Amino acid sequence: MDVPLSSCALTPWILRDRPWTWGDRTYLMGVLNVTPDSFSDGGQFDQLETAIAQAHQLAADGADWLDIGGESTRPDAQPVSAQEEIDRVVPVIAALRRGWRDFAPLDLPISIDTTKAIVARAAIEAGADVVNDVSGGLYDPELLPTVATLGVPVILMHLRGTPQTMQQLTDYSDFAGQGGSGELPDQHLPDVVIAVRSSLAERVAAAIEAGIPAAQIAIDPGIGFAKTAEQNLALLRHLPSLRSLGHPLLVGPSRKSFIGKILEQPDPKQRVWGTGAACAACVAGGADWVRVHDIQQMRDVVRVADAIWRGWQLGEG
């Protein structure tokens, strides 16, 4: 391994009156897209009844966390207004927290997947716990200051461009020849890894400048966002170089197109075990969460991978 897998030096997050420690095991973040047009499950859970049922199913299958989003960020997705996004996500979050019909209140941590400050505030007020911004705070200049005011953690992802332009922005050759770092002096890093690491460090600095405590910031390399299939694989191979930034690490490989390319599988829903292999690589690379659709299957994958690479004891819950 390039660096130790342990994240024990990182400060735990306290969410829902529970400490979330980093490095002991890999947490499962369940994807809940309440959108009509997400890349693999668009339209399945965009009604309140189906969204609540899916959230409880994810929890029953072993999700540690839910990530709820109301705007698709798949390639070529069209933006939606802040009000439309709020109308999609806030009723779901509120219903999960208070209970709905035969469903009891759900006490798992919830992150709101949004790039908009006004949506983040509305979701946190409805019961979400964390803001997950795929733009790393770049799209809305009020996002990071709003998170600071709310006093909640934030997850900052790497992204170039927008969903309409990002797949044309995969040239990272301007970072060529800058391989290696103070933490990893003997390792030559691919251009994309250097670029993502540098960008994430800049976004972390911006978040701290906005008033967010460093201990409340997590990072995500943005698998599938402005990256080719080969670049996604390079990032998965070099996750320890991102771990060395000193923040909890989220990785989201679930059902992504690079898996489809490898497997020659155009249907995202048929990429479950390719996702499993990617999740095992995430564990080996030191990821603290994996963001996935297929919780039941990934629970087994991650549990065994944790036992191999993190020394997670048999019989632990």
N, C-alpha and C positions, 0 to 999 in steps of 0.2 A: 504494500500500500504506500501511496505517496505521503500521506499524513495519517495520523491516527483517526479511527472512526469516532472516537468518543467526543461528545459535545458537552461533557459534564462541566466545563468551565463556563458555559453560557448560563445566563440567569434564567430560571424558569419563568414562564408566564403563568399568571393566576387568572383563570377563566372559569366562570360558573363555580366559584369557591373551591377550585381544584388546581393544584400545581401541575403544569405541563413541563416536564423536564426533557432535556434534549440529550440524546445519545444512548439512552437505555433501550429504546425500541423505536420502531418506525411507525408513525401514526398514519391512519387511513383517512383521507379527506374525501368524502363522498360528493360527487358532482350532482347538483340539482339545477338544471337550466330551465327556467320558467319562460322560455322563449319559443316562438314559432319556427325559428330558422337556425338553431345551433347545428353544428356539422354532423353529429351522430344521433341526436335524440330530439331534434327540433320538433315542436308540436306535440310531444308525448306528455309533457307535464306543464303545459301553459294554462291549465285551468286549476282553480283552487283545490278542488277535490282530488285530482290526480297528483298535484304537487304535494299535498299533505300525505297522501298514501305512499308516494315514493319516498318522501323523507323518512317516514316511519319504517319503510322497508329497508332503506339504507342503514338505519340505526339497528334494526333487527339482524341484518347481515353482518354487522360488525364495524360500521363506520364509527370513528372516534370524533368526527367533525363533519359539518356540512358546509359546502361552499355554494351559495345561492346567487345566481346571476340572472339579470333581466335584459341583457343586451348581448347578442351574439358577437363574438370576435373571430369567427372563422374567416378564412380568406374571402374577400369580396363582399363580406357582410355590410349591410347598410346601417348607418347610425340611427338611433332612435332618440326621441326627446327625453329630457330628464323626467318630465311628468309621466310619460309612458313607462319608463323604467321603474319609477316609484310605484305606479299603479300595478305593475307586475309583481314586484318583490315584497313590498311592505305588507300587503294582506297575508301573504304566505308566512312571512316571519312572525307577524303578530299572532296568527292562528296556531303556529307551532308552539309559541310560548304560552298561550292561554289555554290551549286545547281546542279541539274542533270536533263537533258531533261525537262519535265514539272514540276519537283519538285523544289520549291523555296529553298533557303538556310535555314537550320534549326539551330535555335539559342539556343536550349536546351543544358545544360551542358552534356558533354560526359565523362564517365570514361572508361579507357582502362583496361580491365580485363586481366592481364598478370602477369607472375612471372619473366619476363626477362627484364633486364635493356635496352637492345638495342631496344626491341619492345616498351617499355614505351617511350623512347626518340622519336622514329619514330612517334608514335601515337600522342604525345603531339605536335610535330612539324607539324603534319597534321591537328591539330585543336582540339584534346581532351584536357580536362581540369584537370583531376584527374587520378591518378593511383590507381587501385584496385587490390591488390595482395593477392591471396588466400593462399599463403604460409607465409604471414606476413614478407616478406623479407628474408626468410630462404633459398630459392632455389638458388638465385643468389646474391652473396655478393655485387655486384655492384648496385643492385636495389635501396636500400635506399640512398646511396650517389648520385646516378643519380637523384632521385626525389628531393633531397636537391638542387642539381645544377640547376635543371629545375625550382625550386621555385613554385611547385604545391602541392596541398594537396595529401594525401595518405590514403587509407583505408587498414587496416591490419586485415586479417582474421586468425582465429585459425585453424590449420591443423596439423595432425600427419602423418608422412610418405609421401607417394605419392599416386596418384590415383590407382596404382597397389597394394599397401600394406595397405592403410589407414583403410580398414574395418577389418583388423586383429589387429588393434592397438586401441582397445576400452576399454582396462582395465586401469582404473584410480584409482585403489585401493591404489596405493602408496600415494595418497592424502587423504586417510581415516583419520578421526580424526582431520583434520585441519579446520573444519567448523567454520564459523564466521569470522569477521574481525573488524578492528577498526570502519569502517563505519556501520557495521551491527552486533553489538556484541551479539544480542540475537537470531540471526537466525542460525540454523544449515543448512549448505549447502551440497548438494550431492557432492560426489567426483568429478564428471565431471565438476560441476560448479566451484569448487575451482581450478581445474586444468586449465580450460579455462581462468578464471580470472587471475591466476598467469602467464600463458603463454602470455596473451595479455599485461599484465603490463610489462613483459620482452621485448616484441617486441616494445612496445611504447618507452621504455627506449633506445632500440637499434636505433630506428628511430631518437630520439632526439640527441643521441650521433653522428649519421651520419650527423646532421645539419638540420633536418626538425623541424620547430617550433612546439611546443606541440599543439598550437591552430590549426595546419593544419593536425592533425592526427585524423582519425576516426577508430573505431573498429567494428569487426564482429565476433560473436561466432562460425561461420562455421557450421550452421545446416546441418546435413547430411554428414559431413566430419569427418571420424574417430569417429563416434558416432552411438550407437544403437538407435532404435526407442525410447526406454525408456529414454535414455540420451538426445535425442533431446527435448523430452517433459519436462524433468527437466530443461534444459536451458531456454525454453520458460517460465516456471513457475518462474524462478529466474533472469529474465532480469534486474531487479533493481540492483542486485549485480554487474552487468557489467556497468550499468549506473554510479555507484558510482566511477568508474575509472576516470571520468571527461572528457570523449571524446564523440563526436557524435557517435550514435550507429546505425549500419546497420544490419538488419536481413533478411535472404533469405530463407523463408520456402517454396517457390513456387513449387508445384507439387512433393515435395520430397517423398521418399519412406516411411517415417514414416506415412505420410498421407495415402498412399496406403495400408499400413498394417492395420491401424485403420479401413479404409473403405472397406477393402478387394477388392481394386480396382487396378489391375495391370497396367492399362493404365494411364500414367501420365497426359494426356490431359483431363481425366475425373475426375481429383482431384480439380476442380476449387473451389467448395464450401468448401471442406476441407481446401484448401489454405486460403479461406476467414476467416474461424474460427481461423486459425493460425495467420493470419494478425491482427485480432481483439485482440488476445492475445499479439501480439507485441506492438500494440498501448497501451494497458493497462499496459504493462511492461516498457514503456518509449522509445521505438524505435523511431529514427528520420527518418529513411527510411525503407521501405520494398522493397526488390528486387523481382519482380514478372513478370510472363509472361502475365497474363490475366488482362491487365490494366483496361479495361472498367468495369469489375465486381469488381475488387479490389478498384477502385475509390469510388464506393458506400459504400463498406464495411468500408474503412478507413475513409471516411467522417463522417459516423454515429458513428464509434468508437471514432473519435476525438471529436465529439460533446459530447459524454458520458464521456470520461475520461480526455480530455484536456480542456473541456469547450469552444470548438471552436464555435463561434457564428453562428447562423443560418443566411444564406444568404451570408456568406463570400465565396470568390472565390476559 
